[in-house]
Amino acid sequence: MELTHNCALDIMLYLETNLKLNGNIDSVKLVKALNRYSETYVLYNISQLLNSGYISALALESLASTAYIITDITPAGHAYINDH
């Protein structure tokens, strides 16, 4: 699997616009909102954004897949958005 920079940036821009203070957005909502990308690409890019420290999120792992509840954009995440 490869990181899709357009998908990662689209995720970050969506979060910047839609994530409310003390709120959260789940990965199911992101997959639906960014339907030009496959679910696999969106979930992989979320995991990479989390691993890179650009977002704060809870990973909910099951036998079949992983879902995420994104709670915040980190300062590094805001810098990533501003640099792109």
C-alpha positions in Angstrom: 0.0 0.0 0.0 1.3 3.5 -0.8 0.5 6.8 0.8 -1.7 8.9 -1.6 -0.7 12.5 -0.9 -3.8 13.9 -2.5 -6.0 11.6 -0.3 -4.0 12.6 2.8 -4.4 16.3 2.1 -8.1 15.9 1.3 -8.6 14.1 4.7 -6.8 16.9 6.5 -8.7 19.6 4.7 -12.0 17.8 5.4 -11.1 17.6 9.1 -10.0 21.2 9.2 -13.4 22.3 7.9 -15.7 19.8 9.7 -14.0 18.8 13.0 -15.5 20.9 15.8 -13.8 21.7 19.1 -14.2 18.8 21.5 -15.9 16.8 18.7 -14.9 13.9 16.6 -15.3 12.4 13.1 -15.3 8.7 12.5 -13.6 7.0 9.5 -16.9 5.8 8.1 -18.0 9.5 7.7 -14.7 10.3 6.0 -14.9 7.3 3.6 -18.4 8.5 2.6 -17.3 12.1 2.2 -14.2 11.3 0.2 -15.9 8.8 -2.0 -13.5 9.4 -4.9 -11.0 7.3 -3.0 -11.5 3.7 -2.0 -12.2 2.8 1.6 -8.8 1.0 1.7 -6.9 4.2 0.6 -8.8 6.4 3.1 -8.2 4.1 6.0 -4.5 3.6 5.1 -4.0 7.3 4.8 -5.7 7.9 8.2 -3.4 5.4 9.8 -0.4 7.1 8.2 -1.6 10.6 9.3 -2.0 9.2 12.9 1.4 7.5 12.8 3.0 10.7 11.5 1.5 12.7 14.4 -0.7 14.9 12.2 -4.0 13.8 13.9 -5.1 12.5 17.2 -7.4 9.5 16.9 -8.6 6.3 18.5 -8.1 3.1 16.5 -10.8 0.6 17.0 -9.5 -2.8 15.8 -11.6 -5.8 15.0 -10.8 -9.1 13.3 -12.1 -7.7 10.0 -10.7 -4.2 9.9 -9.8 -1.0 11.8 -12.0 2.0 12.2 -10.8 5.4 13.5 -12.4 8.1 15.6 -10.5 11.3 14.9 -10.6 13.8 17.7 -8.1 16.6 16.7 -5.6 18.0 14.2 -2.2 18.4 15.9 0.0 21.5 15.4 2.1 19.4 13.0 -1.1 18.6 11.1 -1.9 22.2 10.8 1.6 22.9 9.5 1.2 20.0 7.0 -2.0 21.7 5.7 -0.3 25.1 5.5 2.7 23.7 3.6 0.5 22.1 1.0 
